[in-house]
C-alpha cells in the first residue's frame, strides 16, 4: 500500500481550525465573529447575537448600553419567574391535577421585582418592555401590542420605553419631552 506524497512547495488542502469550525445555524441565529485574545488577536469565536431580540438590537446599535442592561434585568427576572426548581423526574405522570409545588424564594423575589418595575412604568411602556425584553417578541410586534399607531418609528418607541425602564431602575421618572 503506497501513499501519495505531496511535493515540498504544495500547500495543505485542510482548512485551518478556525475556518473549519462553523456553528450550526438554526431559526433566528445570527452569528458574528469576534476576537477573543487581546494578546495575539488571532483566536476567534462565533457569537450568536440572534438568540434574543434584545441582544440583536443591542449588537446592531439600535439601543444603548443602559437600555440593554435594563432590558437584560427584565429578561433575567422573567426567566427566574418561570423556573420551578423541579426537573422532569419529579413530574407526576398522567397529567392529573394534583397539589402544586409552592414557588421558590427566587421566583417570589423575581415576581416582586417585576411588580415594582411595572408600578413605576406607564401601562404602554410596560407592555412594550414585557413583550420585547421578557417574552422575546420582535420590536414591531411589541409596539403593536401596546398601541395601534405611534407617530414615531418602532425603534424610537422601543427606545422610549427602555429609557423609562432605565429611569425606573434608578428610582426617577423621565418624561419624553422633559430635559434630563
Long-range contacts (C-beta under 8 A, 24 or more apart in sequence): 18-43, 18-44, 21-46, 22-46, 23-48, 30-56, 30-59, 32-59, 52-136, 53-132, 53-136, 53-137, 53-138, 53-139, 54-132, 54-133, 54-136, 57-139, 57-158, 62-139, 62-155, 62-158, 62-159, 63-158, 63-159, 63-162, 64-159, 66-166, 67-159, 67-162, 67-163, 67-165, 67-166, 69-166, 70-162, 70-165, 70-166, 70-169, 71-129, 71-132, 71-133, 71-162, 71-165, 72-133, 73-169, 74-114, 74-117, 74-129, 74-130, 74-133, 74-134, 74-165, 75-133, 75-134, 75-136, 77-110, 77-113, 77-114, 77-117, 77-134, 78-110, 78-114, 78-133, 78-134, 78-135, 80-106, 80-107, 80-109, 80-110, 81-107, 81-110, 81-111, 81-114, 83-107, 117-165, 117-168, 117-169, 120-168, 120-173, 121-161, 121-164, 121-165, 121-168, 122-164, 124-161, 125-160, 125-161, 125-164, 125-165, 128-157, 128-158, 128-161, 129-161, 129-162, 129-164, 129-165, 132-158, 132-161, 133-162, 133-165
